[in-house]
């Protein structure tokens, strides 16, 4: 069985994969897997951008997004006569049997199916099945400049898949695996208002929603970060030798958050 493995840390947001998909499918007929993709209005592979935090603590997340080639594809359940899952795991919408089946667009929980008004058919990523049949890589993977996108047999990626995440909507069991998803962060800065200087090496404790704690220290710029956390209610406590401690409780985290400055008064 084939899988896609995408490393978010390596994705630079160059959109090469998105362009590669257009290059491979616009104006090209790859029957029986895919009729030509329109020049505009469809992105079988696209790069989603999410901005985390607030100035000056901002991180940008790029997520290549495509058909997830699910083990339990909602599109197949909606139109089993028009959608099939190959032995290698790639999910294909038959360009002939799917004619007029607009319901497939809404069936996909990932927004990965588009409707070709001119041809009156639903369309999506095929995993470049026509290339895979020839022993080649999907075009988006082949042209990825950073190595963020990879494709191959599931057994080749077993160790990485064990530490990967998926976007499993409604029990779809997707076969696109993501490494190093950033999730959310909490950050801030600690400083001495008397000397008007940052405080390096201050101990910062984050109390998690489940009551456990994580610790870090402020860096050379007085900054602290807690990365890869999820929505919930958090407490932050800051301690430094010679200073009174400071804390902020009941932080409702829904998006990545820059807590701003923490001025510490001298003890």
Backbone bond lengths (Angstrom), bond angles and torsions (degrees), N, CA, C in turn:
res aa  C-N    CA-C-N  psi(-1)  N-CA   C-N-CA  omega(-1)  CA-C   N-CA-C  phi
1 X - - - 1.467 - - 1.528 110.09 -
2 X 1.327 115.33 137.09 1.457 121.03 -179.25 1.531 111.32 -90.77
3 X 1.327 115.82 150.63 1.455 121.61 176.18 1.524 109.49 -141.33
4 X 1.319 115.32 157.79 1.455 122.61 168.59 1.531 107.59 -103.45
5 X 1.326 116.93 137.30 1.461 122.51 174.62 1.526 107.37 -124.15
6 X 1.330 116.19 123.25 1.461 121.91 -175.17 1.525 109.44 -121.45
7 X 1.328 116.09 122.75 1.466 121.97 -179.83 1.532 108.45 -98.53
8 X 1.325 116.16 107.39 1.472 121.21 -177.19 1.525 111.21 -62.31
9 X 1.329 116.90 -33.89 1.474 120.06 179.60 1.524 111.96 -60.94
10 X 1.326 117.03 -28.67 1.460 120.78 -175.64 1.526 112.76 -93.04
11 X 1.320 117.39 -10.85 1.466 119.86 -177.72 1.521 109.39 -79.65
12 X 1.321 116.31 122.79 1.466 121.89 -178.34 1.527 113.03 -98.57
13 X 1.332 116.29 0.51 1.456 118.98 -178.69 1.513 113.35 73.43
14 X 1.319 117.86 27.43 1.467 120.70 -177.38 1.527 112.65 -76.36
15 X 1.343 116.92 -16.31 1.464 123.20 179.68 1.537 113.29 67.46
16 X 1.323 117.11 15.90 1.468 119.72 176.79 1.528 111.31 -58.00
17 X 1.335 116.24 -39.58 1.462 120.06 -178.42 1.523 110.73 -64.64
18 X 1.319 115.86 -39.31 1.460 121.38 -179.94 1.532 110.77 -65.20
19 X 1.331 114.87 -42.75 1.471 120.28 178.19 1.524 110.75 -68.30
20 X 1.342 116.18 -38.55 1.465 120.25 -179.94 1.521 111.03 -61.36
21 X 1.321 116.60 -39.51 1.462 120.86 178.85 1.522 110.44 -62.74
22 X 1.323 116.27 -44.88 1.461 120.19 176.94 1.532 111.06 -61.07
23 X 1.310 115.23 -43.07 1.464 120.30 -178.82 1.524 111.40 -61.14
24 X 1.324 115.70 -37.87 1.461 120.10 -175.83 1.531 112.68 -79.49
25 X 1.331 117.14 -30.88 1.462 118.79 -168.98 1.528 115.52 -114.36
26 X 1.316 118.61 -22.17 1.464 118.87 178.69 1.531 109.95 -73.04
27 X 1.316 116.16 122.33 1.462 120.28 179.13 1.506 114.53 78.75
28 X 1.340 117.25 1.42 1.468 120.67 -179.90 1.522 110.47 -114.19
29 X 1.310 115.70 133.87 1.465 122.19 -179.57 1.525 108.72 -101.46
30 X 1.331 116.42 111.16 1.462 120.39 -178.88 1.528 110.24 -113.14
31 X 1.309 115.78 48.50 1.462 120.57 176.85 1.532 109.74 -63.58
32 X 1.324 118.74 145.68 1.464 126.67 9.06 1.528 114.51 -90.19
33 X 1.333 117.47 12.80 1.459 119.81 -176.23 1.525 113.67 -89.44
34 X 1.329 117.16 -38.77 1.461 119.21 -174.52 1.510 111.05 -156.10
35 X 1.331 114.81 134.28 1.456 121.07 167.62 1.526 107.50 -81.08
36 X 1.326 119.31 166.17 1.472 120.84 -177.43 1.532 112.87 -56.68
37 X 1.305 115.01 139.18 1.469 122.04 176.13 1.529 108.66 -80.30
38 X 1.333 118.69 139.38 1.470 119.90 176.38 1.525 111.11 -62.43
39 X 1.321 116.17 154.79 1.465 120.51 179.94 1.528 111.99 -66.09
40 X 1.328 117.40 -27.63 1.461 120.83 -178.47 1.521 109.89 -139.29
41 X 1.329 115.21 160.53 1.460 120.46 175.21 1.512 115.68 91.15
42 X 1.322 117.85 -12.60 1.459 120.66 179.21 1.524 110.30 -131.25
43 X 1.330 115.43 136.30 1.461 121.15 174.07 1.524 107.27 -133.46
44 X 1.340 114.97 92.27 1.458 118.79 179.93 1.525 110.34 -65.09
45 X 1.297 116.97 -29.17 1.466 123.27 168.26 1.515 106.39 -124.31
46 X 1.321 116.70 127.79 1.459 119.91 177.24 1.522 108.92 -140.61
47 X 1.321 115.67 161.68 1.462 120.94 -179.86 1.520 108.66 -111.55
48 X 1.323 115.58 115.44 1.461 120.69 178.49 1.527 109.08 -87.17
49 X 1.322 116.64 138.23 1.463 121.63 179.36 1.520 109.97 -115.95
50 X 1.317 115.87 132.88 1.463 121.39 175.75 1.518 108.74 -130.01
51 X 1.334 116.60 126.51 1.462 121.88 177.57 1.521 108.88 -93.97
52 X 1.331 115.52 125.81 1.464 121.31 -179.45 1.526 109.96 -105.75
53 X 1.333 116.43 138.18 1.456 121.08 172.28 1.511 114.06 86.19
54 X 1.334 113.74 -170.55 1.462 122.06 -179.16 1.528 108.33 -135.13
55 X 1.315 116.17 151.16 1.471 121.61 -178.30 1.523 109.10 -55.17
56 X 1.352 118.51 134.11 1.470 126.63 6.38 1.530 114.27 -93.94
57 X 1.323 118.22 3.24 1.464 120.37 -178.56 1.525 108.91 -98.89
58 X 1.316 114.65 91.81 1.455 121.59 -176.61 1.525 109.09 -130.46
59 X 1.305 116.32 136.17 1.451 122.29 173.05 1.526 107.93 -129.16
60 X 1.323 116.25 142.61 1.459 121.20 -179.65 1.525 108.91 -110.08
61 X 1.308 115.17 131.08 1.468 121.54 -179.79 1.520 109.19 -110.75
62 X 1.331 116.90 128.02 1.458 122.51 175.55 1.527 108.86 -111.41
63 X 1.327 115.68 128.76 1.457 120.38 -178.43 1.524 110.68 -127.50
64 X 1.332 118.61 105.53 1.465 120.21 172.39 1.527 109.40 -59.65
65 X 1.329 116.54 131.83 1.471 121.83 -171.46 1.521 109.47 -131.53
66 X 1.299 116.03 132.95 1.461 121.32 -172.24 1.518 109.23 -155.85
67 X 1.321 117.44 -176.28 1.455 120.42 167.92 1.528 107.86 -59.79
68 X 1.335 116.62 135.37 1.456 120.67 -176.42 1.531 112.81 -88.89
69 X 1.337 117.38 -0.62 1.467 122.19 177.66 1.528 110.83 46.01
70 X 1.334 112.72 54.79 1.470 121.60 -172.13 1.533 113.05 -64.48
71 X 1.311 114.96 153.17 1.462 119.95 171.79 1.524 110.83 -74.27
72 X 1.335 116.29 -27.35 1.466 121.54 176.80 1.531 108.73 -121.83
73 X 1.322 118.16 67.34 1.458 120.64 -172.44 1.527 112.89 -67.94
74 X 1.337 115.38 127.22 1.461 120.52 178.64 1.522 111.04 -65.34
75 X 1.326 116.60 -30.33 1.468 119.90 179.31 1.528 110.91 -65.60
76 X 1.319 117.03 -38.58 1.464 119.98 179.00 1.523 110.68 -67.32
77 X 1.348 116.00 -37.80 1.462 119.33 177.99 1.524 110.83 -64.58
78 X 1.351 116.27 -33.67 1.467 120.81 -178.02 1.521 112.11 -75.49
79 X 1.332 117.17 -31.38 1.470 120.41 -178.11 1.524 109.44 -149.64
80 X 1.334 117.45 72.34 1.478 120.32 -175.98 1.517 114.19 -61.55
81 X 1.326 116.34 -22.01 1.454 118.66 179.57 1.521 112.25 -77.56
82 X 1.348 116.45 -15.68 1.462 120.56 -175.94 1.524 113.84 -113.70
83 X 1.313 117.17 -13.96 1.469 121.75 -176.31 1.522 109.16 -122.31
84 X 1.325 116.15 137.70 1.465 119.84 178.89 1.524 110.12 -141.37
85 X 1.315 114.07 154.02 1.465 120.61 176.25 1.523 108.09 -109.69
86 X 1.323 116.23 120.33 1.460 120.63 -177.69 1.526 110.51 -70.32
87 X 1.316 114.72 165.92 1.465 119.98 178.51 1.522 111.69 -61.47
88 X 1.344 117.38 -27.14 1.467 119.77 179.70 1.526 112.38 -87.57
89 X 1.349 117.40 1.57 1.455 120.77 174.86 1.510 115.75 100.84
90 X 1.315 118.81 -12.87 1.464 120.71 179.93 1.525 110.36 -73.59
91 X 1.330 115.51 134.76 1.462 121.40 -179.55 1.528 108.84 -97.40
92 X 1.329 116.12 127.79 1.462 121.87 -174.29 1.529 110.51 -121.79
93 X 1.325 115.60 131.89 1.461 121.14 169.52 1.521 107.17 -95.15
94 X 1.315 116.99 118.92 1.460 121.48 -178.41 1.529 109.70 -67.80
95 X 1.325 118.56 119.85 1.466 120.96 -176.37 1.527 113.77 -64.25
96 X 1.314 117.72 -21.24 1.462 121.03 -179.85 1.529 110.51 -91.33
97 X 1.331 116.71 -50.95 1.464 120.95 -175.52 1.533 112.92 -71.27
98 X 1.323 116.91 -17.93 1.470 119.81 -177.07 1.526 112.98 -92.35
99 X 1.298 118.06 2.69 1.465 121.18 -176.57 1.530 110.62 -55.06
100 X 1.337 115.31 127.70 1.462 121.55 177.99 1.516 115.32 82.27
101 X 1.324 118.86 -1.19 1.463 121.25 -175.46 1.533 111.30 -90.32
102 X 1.322 114.47 74.12 1.467 120.50 179.23 1.523 112.48 -65.26
103 X 1.323 116.94 -23.85 1.460 120.14 -177.61 1.523 112.78 -60.63
104 X 1.327 117.20 -19.90 1.464 119.46 -179.68 1.520 112.06 -67.38
105 X 1.320 117.37 -28.92 1.471 120.43 179.76 1.524 110.16 -61.52
106 X 1.333 116.29 -47.25 1.469 120.76 -178.99 1.522 112.39 -76.75
107 X 1.312 117.73 -20.16 1.462 120.52 -178.21 1.524 112.37 -69.26
108 X 1.325 116.63 -29.54 1.469 119.91 -175.59 1.527 111.01 -78.48
109 X 1.333 118.59 120.28 1.470 120.67 -179.92 1.532 113.40 -73.94
110 X 1.331 117.33 -7.89 1.460 121.50 -177.13 1.529 112.74 -101.74
111 X 1.321 117.03 -0.81 1.464 119.76 -177.71 1.512 112.50 62.18
112 X 1.341 116.00 31.85 1.460 120.82 -173.85 1.526 113.18 -98.25
113 X 1.345 117.56 -1.79 1.459 120.82 -179.71 1.524 109.32 -109.72
114 X 1.316 115.99 133.16 1.466 122.99 -177.62 1.532 109.40 -119.31
115 X 1.331 115.38 160.04 1.461 118.24 179.54 1.511 110.66 -111.84
116 X 1.325 115.06 126.05 1.460 122.38 177.22 1.525 107.79 -90.40
117 X 1.330 115.43 102.36 1.459 120.43 -176.41 1.527 111.99 -63.60
118 X 1.313 116.37 -37.39 1.461 119.87 -177.64 1.524 111.97 -66.30
119 X 1.330 116.03 -43.28 1.461 120.19 -178.36 1.529 112.70 -91.99
120 X 1.357 116.00 -10.62 1.464 121.99 179.79 1.528 112.07 61.04
121 X 1.353 115.06 43.80 1.468 120.00 178.85 1.527 110.56 -139.54
122 X 1.343 117.60 151.06 1.469 121.37 170.79 1.528 108.99 -80.80
123 X 1.335 116.26 146.14 1.461 120.57 -178.25 1.526 110.81 -139.79
124 X 1.319 115.22 155.32 1.467 121.12 177.73 1.524 109.68 -164.18
125 X 1.336 114.28 179.08 1.465 121.56 174.65 1.523 110.53 -57.94
126 X 1.321 116.11 134.48 1.467 121.89 176.05 1.533 111.62 -103.53
127 X 1.349 115.66 2.37 1.459 117.85 -171.16 1.515 110.72 70.27
128 X 1.347 115.49 19.43 1.472 121.37 -173.84 1.525 110.22 48.88
129 X 1.344 114.91 53.07 1.470 120.75 -177.11 1.526 112.10 -55.60
130 X 1.323 116.26 -32.22 1.469 118.94 179.97 1.528 111.59 -66.12
131 X 1.338 116.57 -31.27 1.467 120.10 176.56 1.528 111.13 -80.48
132 X 1.321 116.02 -40.13 1.466 120.42 179.52 1.519 110.11 -60.38
133 X 1.331 116.83 -37.05 1.473 120.33 177.87 1.521 112.11 -61.31
134 X 1.341 116.04 -24.31 1.466 120.83 179.62 1.533 112.22 -96.74
135 X 1.341 115.69 8.92 1.460 119.72 179.64 1.508 113.68 80.41
136 X 1.328 117.16 15.24 1.456 121.32 -179.86 1.527 110.93 -102.86
137 X 1.338 115.05 168.72 1.462 121.14 179.06 1.518 110.32 -85.29
138 X 1.345 117.88 153.21 1.460 119.60 167.82 1.525 109.45 -54.15
139 X 1.324 116.70 144.78 1.463 120.61 -171.90 1.527 112.08 -62.03
140 X 1.331 117.60 -35.57 1.474 119.97 179.51 1.522 111.09 -63.59
141 X 1.330 116.52 -38.31 1.467 121.01 178.77 1.518 110.29 -69.81
142 X 1.321 115.81 -43.21 1.459 121.23 -177.52 1.525 111.98 -61.60
143 X 1.343 116.81 -33.79 1.467 120.12 -176.42 1.521 113.80 -100.56
144 X 1.330 118.22 6.75 1.463 120.17 176.87 1.524 109.47 -67.53
145 X 1.328 116.65 118.92 1.467 121.24 -172.64 1.522 113.49 -75.01
146 X 1.330 117.60 -21.11 1.468 120.32 -172.97 1.524 113.63 -109.24
147 X 1.313 117.43 -4.77 1.460 120.08 -175.96 1.513 113.06 78.40
148 X 1.328 117.27 17.04 1.466 120.60 -179.66 1.523 111.71 -71.50
149 X 1.333 116.71 -31.03 1.459 121.99 -179.56 1.523 109.83 -103.95
150 X 1.328 114.93 129.35 1.458 119.96 175.68 1.527 109.38 -137.20
151 X 1.321 115.28 158.26 1.461 121.09 -176.17 1.520 108.32 -148.35
152 X 1.313 115.80 139.91 1.460 118.58 177.78 1.506 111.58 171.39
153 X 1.332 115.59 -166.37 1.452 120.72 179.71 1.522 110.64 -68.88
154 X 1.306 115.30 141.60 1.465 120.87 -178.64 1.525 111.80 -54.96
155 X 1.315 117.35 -37.46 1.461 121.04 -178.19 1.527 112.38 -63.64
156 X 1.335 116.96 -28.23 1.465 120.46 179.83 1.529 111.66 -67.06
157 X 1.319 115.98 -28.31 1.461 120.85 -174.38 1.524 112.82 -110.35
158 X 1.315 117.57 17.19 1.469 121.51 -172.18 1.525 112.55 -53.42
159 X 1.336 117.61 -45.86 1.474 120.28 -177.41 1.521 111.14 -65.32
160 X 1.330 117.08 -40.27 1.454 120.28 -179.05 1.519 111.80 -72.55
161 X 1.321 116.45 -38.51 1.460 120.24 179.00 1.525 110.65 -60.68
162 X 1.331 116.02 -33.80 1.465 119.68 179.56 1.524 111.67 -61.40
163 X 1.342 117.20 -24.42 1.465 121.27 -179.51 1.528 112.38 -110.88
164 X 1.332 116.13 10.92 1.460 120.25 -176.40 1.524 110.77 -96.63
165 X 1.318 114.81 171.73 1.456 122.00 176.26 1.514 109.21 -125.74
166 X 1.326 115.39 158.11 1.458 120.80 173.39 1.517 108.82 -127.61
167 X 1.311 115.55 164.51 1.455 121.27 171.20 1.526 106.35 -99.72
168 X 1.319 115.84 87.40 1.458 120.13 -174.98 1.518 109.61 -94.19
169 X 1.314 116.10 99.14 1.457 122.00 -179.43 1.525 109.35 -97.16
170 X 1.316 115.86 116.93 1.458 120.20 174.83 1.507 114.92 66.83
171 X 1.325 117.33 28.70 1.466 120.10 178.70 1.510 113.95 72.04
172 X 1.343 116.70 28.56 1.464 120.66 -178.45 1.518 113.38 -70.47
173 X 1.340 117.44 -20.62 1.475 122.31 -178.59 1.518 111.53 55.79
174 X 1.342 118.00 62.77 1.464 121.12 -177.94 1.520 112.41 -66.80
175 X 1.340 114.58 154.56 1.465 120.85 -179.92 1.525 110.99 -114.06
176 X 1.328 116.42 25.39 1.462 122.34 169.67 1.523 106.12 -110.77
177 X 1.331 115.95 117.25 1.464 121.42 -173.67 1.526 110.22 -107.42
178 X 1.333 115.56 138.36 1.461 121.89 -177.63 1.524 110.89 -114.24
179 X 1.322 114.98 129.28 1.463 121.90 174.33 1.534 109.53 -102.04
180 X 1.315 116.08 145.21 1.476 123.32 171.54 1.530 113.73 60.48
181 X 1.317 116.08 39.73 1.461 118.17 171.38 1.525 108.71 -63.34
182 X 1.334 118.12 132.68 1.464 119.72 -173.04 1.512 114.40 -76.40
183 X 1.309 119.45 -20.92 1.463 122.31 -173.54 1.543 108.95 55.70
184 X 1.349 118.03 -133.02 1.464 121.27 -177.94 1.530 109.57 -117.72
185 X 1.335 116.51 170.39 1.465 120.00 174.76 1.523 110.40 -140.71
186 X 1.337 113.89 159.28 1.472 122.85 168.10 1.511 106.50 -122.47
187 X 1.315 117.26 130.99 1.462 121.60 179.07 1.514 111.30 -137.91
188 X 1.316 115.37 168.32 1.460 120.67 178.44 1.513 110.97 -174.17
189 X 1.334 116.53 -176.42 1.461 122.35 -178.62 1.523 109.20 -138.02
190 X 1.343 116.03 138.95 1.461 121.94 -178.66 1.524 108.93 -115.21
191 X 1.343 116.62 134.28 1.458 119.03 -177.25 1.526 112.12 -150.50
192 X 1.330 114.78 165.00 1.467 124.24 179.37 1.530 107.88 -102.21
193 X 1.339 118.23 110.80 1.469 119.86 -176.97 1.531 113.71 -70.85
194 X 1.334 118.05 -19.15 1.467 120.37 179.22 1.519 110.34 -75.01
195 X 1.331 116.03 -51.56 1.463 120.40 179.09 1.528 112.43 -84.24
196 X 1.333 116.34 -9.43 1.459 121.87 -175.79 1.532 110.40 54.03
197 X 1.341 114.46 47.68 1.456 122.18 -179.38 1.529 109.39 -131.87
198 X 1.309 115.48 151.04 1.465 119.09 176.00 1.530 108.78 -71.31
199 X 1.323 116.13 159.50 1.462 121.86 176.84 1.521 108.48 -111.32
200 X 1.302 114.67 114.43 1.461 120.79 -179.95 1.524 109.61 -90.40
201 X 1.324 117.33 143.43 1.460 121.42 174.17 1.513 114.83 79.31
202 X 1.330 117.85 13.28 1.460 119.72 175.41 1.523 109.32 -68.65
203 X 1.311 116.69 142.74 1.459 121.53 179.33 1.531 109.17 -84.25
204 X 1.320 115.74 127.59 1.465 120.82 179.93 1.523 108.01 -121.88
205 X 1.330 115.23 125.19 1.464 121.39 -178.43 1.521 109.17 -114.61
206 X 1.314 115.58 128.78 1.460 121.74 177.26 1.528 108.57 -109.38
207 X 1.324 115.36 121.58 1.465 119.83 174.52 1.519 108.60 -92.37
208 X 1.318 115.47 122.18 1.461 122.49 -174.61 1.531 110.43 -80.70
209 X 1.338 116.86 166.59 1.470 120.03 178.87 1.529 113.56 -58.52
210 X 1.337 117.79 -28.09 1.463 120.28 -179.26 1.519 113.00 -90.04
211 X 1.353 116.61 4.92 1.463 120.64 177.30 1.508 114.65 93.66
212 X 1.326 118.69 -12.30 1.453 121.02 176.14 1.529 109.26 -75.39
213 X 1.323 116.25 167.08 1.463 119.84 -177.96 1.521 112.03 -127.10
214 X 1.330 114.85 154.64 1.456 122.87 170.97 1.515 107.46 -127.86
215 X 1.334 116.21 146.79 1.457 120.34 -178.91 1.519 111.49 -125.52
216 X 1.327 115.08 150.04 1.448 121.36 172.71 1.519 107.80 -151.46
217 X 1.334 117.17 178.29 1.463 122.06 175.71 1.514 109.56 -126.89
218 X 1.313 116.32 151.71 1.458 120.00 176.42 1.526 109.44 -67.69
219 X 1.319 115.88 145.21 1.458 121.41 -175.28 1.527 111.75 -90.02
220 X 1.331 116.34 -164.96 1.468 121.34 -177.32 1.523 113.32 -63.62
221 X 1.303 116.63 -13.81 1.466 120.46 179.68 1.533 111.62 -108.87
222 X 1.335 115.94 7.94 1.458 119.76 -178.69 1.520 112.98 78.79
223 X 1.319 117.32 7.61 1.460 121.35 -177.41 1.522 111.59 -89.09
224 X 1.318 114.98 152.28 1.466 120.52 170.18 1.529 108.84 -135.42
225 X 1.344 113.84 151.55 1.465 121.05 -179.04 1.524 109.23 -139.80
226 X 1.324 116.01 139.30 1.458 121.97 165.86 1.521 105.89 -122.03
227 X 1.320 115.92 110.52 1.459 121.11 -173.90 1.533 111.17 -104.58
228 X 1.324 114.05 166.85 1.466 123.01 176.49 1.530 111.53 55.94
229 X 1.320 115.36 51.67 1.452 120.60 174.11 1.531 107.98 -118.13
230 X 1.331 116.13 168.79 1.457 120.72 -175.17 1.523 111.16 -120.10
231 X 1.312 115.85 176.62 1.457 120.72 -179.54 1.524 110.72 -58.04
232 X 1.331 115.65 147.15 1.457 120.35 179.34 1.506 110.87 156.55
233 X 1.329 115.72 -172.03 1.466 122.28 -179.78 1.526 109.33 -106.98
234 X 1.325 116.53 126.90 1.461 122.31 -173.91 1.532 111.27 -126.47
235 X 1.346 115.25 155.65 1.468 122.62 171.04 1.519 108.34 -122.02
236 X 1.335 116.05 144.68 1.462 121.13 177.10 1.521 108.99 -125.13
237 X 1.329 116.46 133.24 1.464 122.01 176.88 1.520 108.51 -128.26
238 X 1.344 116.55 135.59 1.461 121.98 -177.24 1.515 109.56 -123.00
239 X 1.339 115.79 131.78 1.472 122.28 -179.38 1.514 109.38 -133.97
240 X 1.337 115.55 139.57 1.460 120.97 176.15 1.520 108.56 -148.61
241 X 1.317 116.99 141.79 1.463 121.78 -178.51 1.525 110.56 -58.22
242 X 1.338 116.17 129.59 1.458 121.29 178.33 1.516 113.95 86.56
243 X 1.336 116.83 3.61 1.464 120.64 -178.33 1.525 110.67 -128.40
244 X 1.315 115.26 153.68 1.449 120.09 170.98 1.532 108.82 -73.11
245 X 1.312 115.29 143.21 1.459 118.76 -179.56 1.535 110.35 -73.00
246 X 1.312 115.26 160.23 1.462 121.24 177.87 1.523 107.92 -136.09
247 X 1.303 115.49 151.45 1.459 117.86 178.80 1.526 110.84 -150.55
248 X 1.306 113.63 159.65 1.452 121.30 174.20 1.519 106.65 -137.66
249 X 1.317 115.75 125.70 1.459 120.20 -174.04 1.528 110.83 -116.46
250 X 1.321 114.06 162.51 1.459 119.98 176.26 1.518 114.34 63.80
251 X 1.322 116.77 37.49 1.462 120.91 179.72 1.518 108.57 -77.41
252 X 1.327 116.52 112.87 1.464 121.16 179.68 1.533 108.79 -86.74
253 X 1.318 115.49 106.16 1.462 120.43 -176.10 1.525 109.94 -96.09
254 X 1.334 115.86 116.85 1.461 122.06 174.91 1.530 110.06 -118.93
255 X 1.319 115.95 -31.10 1.454 123.77 173.90 1.528 107.45 -134.04
256 X 1.338 116.80 161.88 1.462 120.09 178.21 1.524 109.92 -53.26
257 X 1.329 115.76 142.41 1.459 119.53 -168.41 1.523 112.30 -135.41
258 X 1.331 115.66 128.05 1.453 122.65 168.29 1.522 106.95 -93.30
259 X 1.340 116.45 112.49 1.461 120.75 -178.26 1.525 112.81 -74.77
260 X 1.329 116.38 -11.99 1.457 120.01 179.34 1.516 112.55 83.59
261 X 1.327 116.03 -151.56 1.458 121.51 -172.72 1.532 112.45 -86.56
262 X 1.333 114.02 144.21 1.461 121.74 171.80 1.523 107.37 -120.90
263 X 1.338 119.88 95.61 1.460 121.16 175.14 1.523 109.77 -76.86
264 X 1.340 116.86 127.47 1.460 120.70 179.25 1.527 110.02 -103.18
265 X 1.324 115.77 127.97 1.461 120.69 176.45 1.515 109.35 -82.42
266 X 1.315 114.89 143.92 1.464 118.43 179.72 1.523 111.59 -70.91
267 X 1.339 114.39 144.79 1.462 119.82 -177.50 1.523 109.82 -73.04
